[in-house]
Amino acid sequence: MTTIHRRVPLLILGAGMAGLGAGVQAQRLGIESLLLEAEPEIGGLCRSLTSITGCCFDFGPKILILDDSDNSKDILRFLNGNYNKYPLQESVYLKEFGLVGFPIQRNLIDLPKETTKQVLSQIELSMKHNVTPATYKEWLLAHYGEYLTNNVLLPYEEKKWQISLDRLDYTWALSRPASVPITEIKRGAIQKLPPKKHYYYPQRGAITTLTKTISQQAGKILLNHKVESVNVSRKTVTANGKIFQYDTLVSTLPLDYMLDITQGDDKKPEGYCSILKQLDIRVFHLVFGGNHKLDGTAIYFPEDSFIFRRVSVLQNLCPALARDGYTPISVEVSLGDKTKAMTRYKMQQLVVNQLRHIEQFKSLGDPVDTTIQDIQNAYPLPLIGLNETVDKVHEFYLTKRIYPCGRGGNYDYCNSDTAYRQGKESVLLAFNNQQRSTL
C-alpha cells in the first residue's frame, strides 16, 4: 500500500551541498521543510569513504575554495574552527619538463626560456587576430596560441571531457583556472607568481565532517529515498514507494533526470536529451605501504600516454587525509567511449603501470589497498546551446513553483561552496516570490 505523507511547505530533492544549503536556509526562515536523499548518507559528491586500511578518501577530493563572502564565512562556521587554510598550488606533468605550475599559462617561467618565448609570441599573434570564438577550441587558440593549445591545453581538455572541444561552449571557462589575463601571463613568464587562490579543508576528519555538521541544521532528512516521479499538476513526489505532497519544491537533481521523471504537463520542454549530458568518472583510491615523500598536490596529465587526467597526492593536498605507515593517492579517469569499454581491473592495472613511468611514483611499488569508485554525473558537459536550454527548462519549472539549483539543477560546473549558496538563494527566491504573489 502506497503511503501518502501530509503536505509540506517545502520539499527539497537531494542532500548534497545545494540541498543542504536549501534546508539550512529554510530552517533559518522558520519554514517547515523535508529533504529526500537517494543515498544511505548525506553529502552527494561532497562526502568521503574509508578503505580497508583505514585511509579516508573524498569523492574528488573536495577542497573548499572560499573567498571573504558571507557565504564562505557561513560554511566555515559549521566547522567551528576545525579547518586549515592552504595556498592553491597545483601542477601539470609533462614528460619533457616534469612538474610545471598549473595553470601552465600562468606559470610559463617553469618552462625553458626558448619555449616560453615561443609561447608568448604565439599568444600575442593570436590576440592580434581579434577572433570572436564560437567554441572552446577556438577560445583556447585565440587566447593562448597554437603551441600551448595543441601541445598541452587541448589534449588535456579533450581527455577530461572525452569529447571534441569544437562541441563545447567556452563561457564556463571564464570563471575557471583556464582563464588567465594577458597581464598575468606576461608576469608569470618572468617571475614565479604567488598563488591566486587559497582553499580550506578540515584539520581533523574528511570532508564528510562538514556535510554531517551542516545536515544537523538542515531540517528533517529522509535517506534511501530515490525520487521516482514528480507530478507538477498534483504537486506530489514519489520516492521509495511513498507519495510526498508539497507547496514549493527545490530540486538539485540533474535536469535531464528531472525532466524524464516529470509528469502532469504535456508542455514540458523537448529536445533536451542532446544538450543535457554529463560526464562520468572513475576514481582509483590507491594506498601504498610506507610514508613516501611526494611532490605536488593535484597533478594534471595532458599527455595521451597516461589514461588518467589527475592524480591527487592527499598528504600534500589535504593533510588530514595523511596516514602513518601509508601513502594514499587518488587517480581520476574520465569515462568516454574507449574507457567505458575497459574493465575496472584492466584499467587499474594500466593506471598502476603508468604511474611507474613517473619518476616520483616509481618507488611506491604495488598498492596494498585499492578502492575503485564510479561516480556518475560528476561534471555537466558544457555543450554549445547548454545555457539557452537550461534557461528554457528553468522557465518551465518556475511556473510550477519548482526551483532547480546546484550542479545538477543548474547544470553548472560549480564548486561545493557555490552549490551551497545556490541552495540558499533558491529558498529565498521561492518564498520572496510567494510573498509577492499574496500581496
C-alpha positions as a printed NumPy array, in Angstrom:
array([[  0.   ,   0.   ,   0.   ],
       [  1.373,   3.418,  -1.002],
       [  1.974,   5.799,   1.9  ],
       [  0.804,   9.383,   1.331],
       [  2.585,  11.901,   3.526],
       [  0.979,  15.118,   4.599],
       [  1.751,  18.203,   2.544],
       [  4.911,  20.123,   3.492],
       [  5.508,  23.794,   2.646],
       [  8.947,  22.993,   1.175],
       [ 10.222,  19.714,  -0.257],
       [ 13.918,  19.507,  -1.181],
       [ 15.301,  16.847,  -3.513],
       [ 18.914,  15.818,  -2.9  ],
       [ 21.132,  16.203,   0.191],
       [ 24.331,  17.384,  -1.473],
       [ 25.723,  20.813,  -0.688],
       [ 22.95 ,  22.607,  -2.617],
       [ 20.182,  20.642,  -0.914],
       [ 21.749,  21.131,   2.495],
       [ 22.074,  24.867,   1.814],
       [ 18.373,  24.976,   0.939],
       [ 17.496,  23.091,   4.138],
       [ 19.596,  25.397,   6.295],
       [ 18.01 ,  28.487,   4.756],
       [ 14.516,  27.083,   5.272],
       [ 15.207,  26.471,   8.96 ],
       [ 16.557,  29.982,   9.381],
       [ 13.369,  31.401,   7.856],
       [ 11.171,  29.195,  10.015],
       [  9.837,  27.257,   7.004],
       [  8.921,  23.629,   7.516],
       [ 10.879,  21.508,   5.071],
       [ 11.628,  17.883,   4.236],
       [ 14.7  ,  16.698,   2.371],
       [ 14.757,  13.463,   0.338],
       [ 18.09 ,  11.78 ,  -0.41 ],
       [ 18.538,   8.687,  -2.617],
       [ 21.764,   7.516,  -0.955],
       [ 22.148,   5.977,   2.514],
       [ 24.127,   9.045,   3.621],
       [ 24.1  ,  12.789,   3.032],
       [ 26.652,  14.857,   1.124],
       [ 26.2  ,  13.949,  -2.544],
       [ 29.597,  14.439,  -4.186],
       [ 30.826,  16.19 ,  -1.045],
       [ 31.4  ,  13.149,   1.145],
       [ 34.034,  10.548,   1.967],
       [ 34.688,   6.827,   2.203],
       [ 37.123,   4.739,   4.245],
       [ 39.298,   1.968,   2.799],
       [ 40.208,  -1.357,   4.42 ],
       [ 43.487,   0.136,   5.678],
       [ 41.619,   2.969,   7.395],
       [ 42.588,   5.625,   4.862],
       [ 39.906,   8.229,   4.088],
       [ 39.146,   9.354,   0.539],
       [ 36.785,  12.072,  -0.641],
       [ 34.641,  11.884,  -3.752],
       [ 37.053,  14.12 ,  -5.584],
       [ 38.799,  15.097,  -3.315],
       [ 36.658,  18.039,  -2.225],
       [ 38.607,  21.104,  -1.193],
       [ 36.705,  24.269,  -0.313],
       [ 37.722,  27.232,  -2.46 ],
       [ 36.33 ,  30.106,  -0.459],
       [ 36.504,  33.891,  -0.545],
       [ 35.658,  36.584,   2.006],
       [ 31.921,  36.474,   1.282],
       [ 29.227,  35.917,   3.898],
       [ 28.508,  32.56 ,   2.234],
       [ 32.083,  31.392,   2.826],
       [ 32.003,  32.537,   6.447],
       [ 28.703,  30.704,   6.845],
       [ 30.228,  27.415,   5.642],
       [ 33.346,  27.721,   7.814],
       [ 31.144,  28.438,  10.819],
       [ 29.906,  24.843,  10.645],
       [ 33.462,  23.572,  11.133],
       [ 33.777,  25.565,  14.378],
       [ 37.488,  26.289,  13.89 ],
       [ 38.293,  22.751,  12.702],
       [ 39.911,  23.826,   9.421],
       [ 43.168,  24.977,   7.886],
       [ 43.831,  27.358,   5.013],
       [ 46.212,  26.321,   2.227],
       [ 47.562,  28.08 ,  -0.88 ],
       [ 46.185,  26.562,  -4.09 ],
       [ 49.363,  25.211,  -5.712],
       [ 48.582,  22.631,  -8.387],
       [ 50.789,  21.202, -11.133],
       [ 50.864,  19.934, -14.699],
       [ 53.1  ,  16.966, -15.506],
       [ 54.879,  16.956, -18.87 ],
       [ 57.392,  14.245, -19.721],
       [ 59.765,  16.779, -21.252],
       [ 59.712,  19.255, -18.358],
       [ 58.441,  17.408, -15.264],
       [ 56.122,  19.27 , -12.877],
       [ 55.045,  22.718, -14.09 ],
       [ 52.751,  25.129, -12.251],
       [ 49.014,  24.918, -13.016],
       [ 47.505,  26.575, -14.925],
       [ 50.523,  26.411, -17.189],
       [ 49.652,  29.69 , -18.951],
       [ 50.191,  31.458, -15.613],
       [ 53.466,  29.63 , -14.9  ],
       [ 55.491,  29.968, -18.097],
       [ 58.619,  30.661, -16.037],
       [ 58.683,  26.916, -15.275],
       [ 59.361,  26.208, -18.967],
       [ 62.706,  26.647, -20.769],
       [ 63.276,  30.242, -21.924],
       [ 63.067,  29.396, -25.617],
       [ 59.765,  27.574, -25.125],
       [ 58.392,  30.482, -23.086],
       [ 59.453,  32.921, -25.788],
       [ 57.716,  30.819, -28.456],
       [ 54.514,  30.609, -26.389],
       [ 54.428,  34.357, -25.73 ],
       [ 54.977,  35.26 , -29.376],
       [ 52.128,  32.973, -30.465],
       [ 49.81 ,  34.364, -27.795],
       [ 50.467,  37.916, -28.948],
       [ 49.971,  36.891, -32.585],
       [ 46.663,  35.185, -31.796],
       [ 45.383,  38.191, -29.883],
       [ 46.161,  40.492, -32.825],
       [ 43.766,  38.485, -34.996],
       [ 40.939,  39.522, -32.632],
       [ 38.862,  36.431, -33.404],
       [ 35.433,  36.103, -31.783],
       [ 35.362,  32.453, -30.663],
       [ 32.339,  30.239, -31.176],
       [ 33.727,  27.116, -29.48 ],
       [ 36.006,  26.212, -26.6  ],
       [ 38.751,  25.152, -29.014],
       [ 38.587,  28.496, -30.824],
       [ 38.696,  30.306, -27.483],
       [ 41.848,  28.433, -26.408],
       [ 43.59 ,  29.141, -29.723],
       [ 42.569,  32.804, -29.668],
       [ 43.912,  33.319, -26.146],
       [ 46.929,  31.028, -25.896],
       [ 48.194,  30.361, -29.424],
       [ 48.849,  27.12 , -31.294],
       [ 51.866,  25.747, -29.408],
       [ 50.389,  25.839, -25.906],
       [ 46.896,  24.89 , -27.084],
       [ 47.871,  21.981, -29.321],
       [ 50.554,  20.541, -27.032],
       [ 49.013,  20.983, -23.583],
       [ 45.605,  22.618, -23.248],
       [ 43.625,  20.885, -25.989],
       [ 44.913,  17.338, -25.225],
       [ 44.151,  17.797, -21.542],
       [ 40.673,  19.237, -22.029],
       [ 39.705,  16.555, -24.546],
       [ 40.956,  13.878, -22.155],
       [ 38.949,  15.462, -19.36 ],
       [ 35.684,  15.957, -21.285],
       [ 36.024,  12.928, -23.618],
       [ 34.578,  14.973, -26.47 ],
       [ 35.812,  17.261, -29.245],
       [ 36.252,  20.823, -27.994],
       [ 34.52 ,  22.002, -31.176],
       [ 31.281,  20.896, -29.48 ],
       [ 31.866,  22.773, -26.226],
       [ 30.949,  26.307, -25.281],
       [ 33.738,  28.38 , -23.707],
       [ 31.825,  30.686, -21.365],
       [ 32.002,  28.216, -18.456],
       [ 35.813,  28.532, -18.53 ],
       [ 35.766,  32.283, -17.919],
       [ 35.406,  31.685, -14.171],
       [ 37.748,  28.676, -14.049],
       [ 41.578,  28.452, -13.853],
       [ 41.756,  28.14 , -17.657],
       [ 41.063,  31.879, -17.947],
       [ 44.273,  33.859, -17.354],
       [ 44.567,  37.534, -18.394],
       [ 47.472,  38.519, -20.636],
       [ 48.98 ,  40.691, -17.881],
       [ 49.338,  37.64 , -15.628],
       [ 50.669,  35.504, -18.469],
       [ 53.453,  38.007, -19.099],
       [ 54.3  ,  38.428, -15.412],
       [ 54.279,  34.655, -14.931],
       [ 56.821,  34.338, -17.726],
       [ 59.458,  36.336, -15.831],
       [ 58.689,  35.583, -12.183],
       [ 57.049,  32.919, -10.042],
       [ 53.64 ,  34.306,  -9.168],
       [ 52.134,  33.684,  -5.725],
       [ 49.002,  31.512,  -5.603],
       [ 45.926,  33.345,  -6.818],
       [ 43.557,  31.45 ,  -4.528],
       [ 43.503,  29.6  ,  -1.235],
       [ 41.384,  26.685,  -0.12 ],
       [ 40.178,  25.239,   3.151],
       [ 39.954,  21.712,   4.475],
       [ 39.069,  20.189,   7.861],
       [ 42.002,  19.972,  10.234],
       [ 40.624,  16.707,  11.594],
       [ 38.445,  14.314,   9.621],
       [ 37.492,  14.272,   5.943],
       [ 35.044,  16.487,   4.05 ],
       [ 32.142,  14.459,   5.488],
       [ 32.918,  16.278,   8.739],
       [ 31.475,  19.39 ,   7.124],
       [ 28.367,  17.938,   5.482],
       [ 27.38 ,  15.943,   8.575],
       [ 27.535,  19.104,  10.664],
       [ 25.528,  21.102,   8.135],
       [ 22.886,  18.361,   7.996],
       [ 22.19 ,  18.811,  11.707],
       [ 20.815,  22.273,  10.913],
       [ 19.102,  21.446,   7.598],
       [ 15.785,  20.148,   8.918],
       [ 14.313,  16.683,   8.546],
       [ 16.131,  14.392,   6.078],
       [ 14.957,  11.019,   4.788],
       [ 17.765,   8.813,   3.413],
       [ 17.356,   5.948,   0.918],
       [ 14.527,   7.824,  -0.806],
       [ 15.299,   7.957,  -4.512],
       [ 12.871,  10.181,  -6.375],
       [ 10.943,   8.166,  -8.955],
       [  8.483,  10.756, -10.265],
       [  7.41 ,  14.377,  -9.879],
       [  3.809,  15.279, -10.733],
       [  3.701,  19.03 , -11.293],
       [ -0.109,  19.252, -11.577],
       [ -0.799,  17.344,  -8.357],
       [  2.3  ,  18.751,  -6.632],
       [  3.466,  15.352,  -5.493],
       [  6.762,  13.497,  -5.473],
       [  7.032,   9.704,  -5.389],
       [ 10.134,   8.331,  -3.669],
       [ 10.83 ,   4.877,  -2.267],
       [  7.214,   3.892,  -2.943],
       [  5.843,   6.833,  -0.928],
       [  3.977,   9.926,  -2.096],
       [  5.025,  13.303,  -0.724],
       [  2.867,  16.399,  -1.193],
       [  4.439,  19.853,  -1.376],
       [  3.653,  23.544,  -1.851],
       [  7.123,  24.51 ,  -3.108],
       [  9.833,  22.236,  -4.5  ],
       [ 13.598,  22.824,  -4.595],
       [ 15.395,  20.284,  -6.782],
       [ 19.11 ,  19.559,  -7.005],
       [ 18.528,  16.539,  -9.264],
       [ 20.238,  16.598, -12.685],
       [ 17.943,  18.485, -15.049],
       [ 17.825,  15.679, -17.606],
       [ 16.727,  13.149, -14.97 ],
       [ 14.264,  15.652, -13.513],
       [ 12.653,  16.168, -16.93 ],
       [ 12.483,  12.424, -17.55 ],
       [ 10.502,  11.821, -14.342],
       [  8.296,  14.926, -14.559],
       [  4.621,  14.125, -15.094],
       [  1.377,  16.07 , -15.242],
       [  2.249,  18.541, -18.011],
       [  2.402,  17.683, -21.694],
       [  4.069,  21.015, -22.497],
       [  7.366,  20.363, -20.748],
       [ 10.458,  21.301, -22.8  ],
       [ 11.555,  18.897, -25.538],
       [ 14.814,  18.269, -27.362],
       [ 16.919,  18.48 , -24.22 ],
       [ 18.404,  14.97 , -24.49 ],
       [ 21.073,  16.038, -26.978],
       [ 22.176,  19.016, -24.859],
       [ 21.816,  17.928, -21.228],
       [ 24.629,  15.415, -20.861],
       [ 27.007,  14.649, -18.004],
       [ 30.439,  13.116, -17.695],
       [ 31.031,  10.019, -15.567],
       [ 34.395,   9.407, -13.936],
       [ 36.202,   6.506, -12.298],
       [ 38.454,   7.184,  -9.333],
       [ 41.125,   4.768,  -8.14 ],
       [ 41.856,   5.326,  -4.45 ],
       [ 45.251,   3.68 ,  -4.044],
       [ 47.059,   3.034,  -0.771],
       [ 50.802,   2.276,  -0.84 ],
       [ 52.782,   0.922,   2.093],
       [ 55.222,   3.26 ,   3.857],
       [ 55.388,   7.031,   4.106],
       [ 56.775,   8.266,   0.802],
       [ 57.746,  11.882,   0.186],
       [ 55.972,  13.069,  -2.96 ],
       [ 55.826,  16.42 ,  -4.719],
       [ 52.658,  18.179,  -5.8  ],
       [ 49.079,  18.373,  -4.572],
       [ 46.712,  17.917,  -7.525],
       [ 48.705,  16.992, -10.651],
       [ 47.17 ,  17.168, -14.149],
       [ 48.261,  14.934, -17.03 ],
       [ 47.54 ,  16.193, -20.574],
       [ 49.613,  13.638, -22.494],
       [ 47.967,  10.657, -24.211],
       [ 50.494,   8.241, -22.715],
       [ 48.537,   8.472, -19.435],
       [ 44.933,   7.29 , -19.235],
       [ 44.301,   9.343, -16.105],
       [ 43.839,  13.08 , -16.126],
       [ 44.532,  13.91 , -12.47 ],
       [ 46.428,  12.459,  -9.519],
       [ 45.802,  13.882,  -6.055],
       [ 48.612,  13.495,  -3.513],
       [ 46.422,  13.543,  -0.429],
       [ 49.109,  14.076,   2.207],
       [ 50.031,  17.349,   0.484],
       [ 46.609,  18.453,  -0.73 ],
       [ 44.562,  17.52 ,   2.36 ],
       [ 46.974,  16.804,   5.248],
       [ 44.122,  15.483,   7.409],
       [ 43.946,  12.529,   4.99 ],
       [ 47.596,  11.536,   5.541],
       [ 48.093,   8.241,   7.41 ],
       [ 51.1  ,   6.976,   9.356],
       [ 52.627,   3.988,   7.565],
       [ 50.717,   4.573,   4.326],
       [ 50.755,   6.862,   1.282],
       [ 47.257,   7.344,  -0.195],
       [ 46.644,   8.91 ,  -3.615],
       [ 43.535,   9.327,  -5.779],
       [ 43.712,   8.842,  -9.551],
       [ 40.847,  10.135, -11.713],
       [ 39.906,   8.82 , -15.169],
       [ 37.186,  10.384, -17.332],
       [ 34.905,   7.744, -18.848],
       [ 34.335,   8.033, -22.594],
       [ 33.601,   5.525, -25.341],
       [ 37.037,   3.884, -25.14 ],
       [ 37.487,   3.918, -21.38 ],
       [ 33.951,   2.674, -20.652],
       [ 34.733,  -0.465, -22.66 ],
       [ 37.653,  -1.296, -20.34 ],
       [ 37.061,  -3.452, -17.276],
       [ 37.783,  -1.928, -13.89 ],
       [ 40.535,  -4.469, -13.194],
       [ 42.263,  -3.875, -16.525],
       [ 42.056,  -0.12 , -16.045],
       [ 43.513,  -0.424, -12.548],
       [ 46.464,  -2.419, -13.904],
       [ 47.018,   0.214, -16.584],
       [ 46.86 ,   3.067, -14.053],
       [ 49.408,   1.428, -11.733],
       [ 51.75 ,   0.577, -14.624],
       [ 51.579,   4.129, -15.997],
       [ 52.309,   5.599, -12.574],
       [ 55.583,   3.649, -12.608],
       [ 56.695,   5.723, -15.629],
       [ 56.63 ,   8.866, -13.489],
       [ 59.84 ,   9.399, -11.547],
       [ 58.372,  10.217,  -8.13 ],
       [ 55.852,   7.359,  -8.207],
       [ 58.362,   4.645,  -9.192],
       [ 59.313,   3.773,  -5.625],
       [ 55.732,   3.266,  -4.425],
       [ 55.558,  -0.35 ,  -5.569],
       [ 52.215,  -2.11 ,  -5.748],
       [ 49.229,  -0.745,  -3.833],
       [ 48.382,  -2.61 ,  -0.636],
       [ 44.767,  -1.451,  -0.797],
       [ 42.559,  -0.256,  -3.652],
       [ 39.057,   1.185,  -3.706],
       [ 37.538,   1.78 ,  -7.146],
       [ 34.743,   4.302,  -7.291],
       [ 32.478,   5.047, -10.262],
       [ 30.898,   8.487,  -9.96 ],
       [ 28.005,   9.147, -12.297],
       [ 27.076,  12.673, -13.346],
       [ 30.347,  14.052, -11.965],
       [ 30.528,  17.003, -14.366],
       [ 27.848,  18.595, -16.583],
       [ 29.104,  18.813, -20.18 ],
       [ 29.248,  22.483, -21.29 ],
       [ 27.925,  21.767, -24.779],
       [ 27.104,  24.584, -27.173],
       [ 23.492,  25.572, -26.548],
       [ 23.54 ,  24.458, -22.901],
       [ 22.877,  27.897, -21.397],
       [ 19.827,  28.505, -23.587],
       [ 18.461,  25.021, -22.839],
       [ 18.908,  25.424, -19.077],
       [ 17.164,  28.821, -19.16 ],
       [ 14.239,  27.304, -21.058],
       [ 13.905,  24.419, -18.605],
       [ 14.145,  26.754, -15.607],
       [ 11.392,  28.966, -17.013],
       [  9.128,  25.929, -17.288],
       [  9.773,  24.801, -13.715],
       [  9.467,  28.259, -12.173],
       [  5.863,  28.447, -13.401],
       [  5.271,  25.279, -11.354],
       [  6.915,  26.653,  -8.185],
       [  9.88 ,  24.342,  -8.697],
       [ 13.348,  25.844,  -8.171],
       [ 16.326,  23.9  ,  -9.6  ],
       [ 19.744,  24.636,  -8.096],
       [ 23.248,  23.269,  -7.613],
       [ 25.494,  21.431, -10.036],
       [ 22.643,  19.171, -11.19 ],
       [ 19.76 ,  21.622, -11.111],
       [ 21.666,  24.416, -12.843],
       [ 23.884,  22.128, -14.918],
       [ 26.624,  24.299, -13.502],
       [ 30.263,  23.224, -13.205],
       [ 30.466,  24.779,  -9.739],
       [ 32.378,  24.16 ,  -6.539],
       [ 30.79 ,  22.957,  -3.296],
       [ 30.638,  26.416,  -1.726],
       [ 28.841,  27.789,  -4.795],
       [ 26.343,  24.922,  -4.728],
       [ 25.604,  25.643,  -1.06 ],
       [ 24.965,  29.309,  -1.877],
       [ 22.687,  28.391,  -4.781],
       [ 20.621,  26.211,  -2.459],
       [ 20.118,  29.065,  -0.012],
       [ 19.301,  31.511,  -2.809],
       [ 16.668,  29.166,  -4.251],
       [ 14.744,  29.153,  -0.988],
       [ 14.96 ,  32.936,  -0.709],
       [ 13.762,  33.315,  -4.289],
       [ 10.903,  30.857,  -3.815],
       [  9.49 ,  32.45 ,  -0.706],
       [ 10.075,  36.037,  -1.791],
       [  8.041,  35.178,  -4.904],
       [  5.356,  33.603,  -2.721],
       [  5.088,  36.695,  -0.541],
       [  4.754,  38.953,  -3.594],
       [  2.041,  36.724,  -5.107],
       [ -0.09 ,  37.019,  -1.957],
       [  0.057,  40.834,  -1.821]])
